[in-house]
Amino acid sequence: MTTSNRRFRRVVHIGPVQVGTSYDTRGREKHTAACTAPRCGFSAEYDSRAAAELAARTHRCAVR
């Protein structure tokens, strides 16, 4: 099992979702969208910032 200690930059909040940019283990830029709502569990990694922000804008928490 490997752990990921990433430094996120350009972190923005879009509703309950945070979008941040970091580098993966191979030095490629990746963009992550993660929901901060309790018990939601949504997170995804994208190659483009636009895709991550679109996912954040269209995300709807299943847990209410």
C-alpha positions as CSV (number, residue, x, y, z in Angstrom):
1,M,0.0,0.0,0.0
2,T,1.3,3.4,-0.9
3,T,0.4,6.7,0.6
4,S,-0.1,9.9,-1.2
5,N,1.2,13.1,0.4
6,R,0.3,15.7,-2.2
7,R,0.6,19.4,-2.0
8,F,-2.4,21.0,-3.5
9,R,-2.3,24.4,-5.0
10,R,-5.0,26.6,-6.6
11,V,-7.6,25.1,-4.3
12,V,-11.1,26.5,-4.8
13,H,-14.5,25.7,-3.3
14,I,-17.4,25.2,-5.6
15,G,-20.3,24.5,-3.2
16,P,-19.2,21.6,-0.9
17,V,-16.6,20.4,-3.5
18,Q,-13.0,21.4,-3.3
19,V,-10.9,21.4,-6.6
20,G,-7.2,21.4,-6.3
21,T,-4.1,21.0,-8.6
22,S,-1.1,18.8,-7.7
23,Y,1.5,16.6,-9.4
24,D,1.3,12.8,-9.4
25,T,4.3,10.5,-8.8
26,R,5.5,10.9,-12.4
27,G,5.5,14.6,-12.3
28,R,2.3,15.1,-14.3
29,E,-0.2,17.8,-13.3
30,K,-3.5,16.3,-12.0
31,H,-6.7,18.0,-10.9
32,T,-8.8,16.6,-8.1
33,A,-12.4,17.3,-7.1
34,A,-13.5,16.1,-3.7
35,C,-16.7,16.7,-1.8
36,T,-16.3,17.8,1.8
37,A,-19.9,17.0,2.9
38,P,-20.2,14.4,5.7
39,R,-20.6,10.8,4.5
40,C,-20.5,11.8,0.8
41,G,-17.2,10.2,-0.3
42,F,-17.1,11.7,-3.8
43,S,-13.6,12.3,-5.2
44,A,-12.2,12.0,-8.7
45,E,-9.0,12.9,-10.5
46,Y,-8.9,14.5,-13.9
47,D,-6.3,15.5,-16.4
48,S,-7.7,19.0,-17.0
49,R,-8.8,21.7,-14.6
50,A,-11.9,22.4,-16.7
51,A,-13.1,18.7,-16.2
52,A,-12.6,18.9,-12.5
53,E,-14.5,22.1,-12.1
54,L,-17.3,20.8,-14.3
55,A,-17.6,17.7,-12.0
56,A,-17.6,20.0,-9.0
57,R,-20.4,22.2,-10.5
58,T,-22.6,19.2,-11.4
59,H,-22.0,17.1,-8.3
60,R,-25.0,16.3,-6.2
61,C,-24.5,14.5,-2.9
62,A,-26.4,11.2,-2.7
63,V,-26.4,11.3,1.1
64,R,-28.8,13.8,2.6
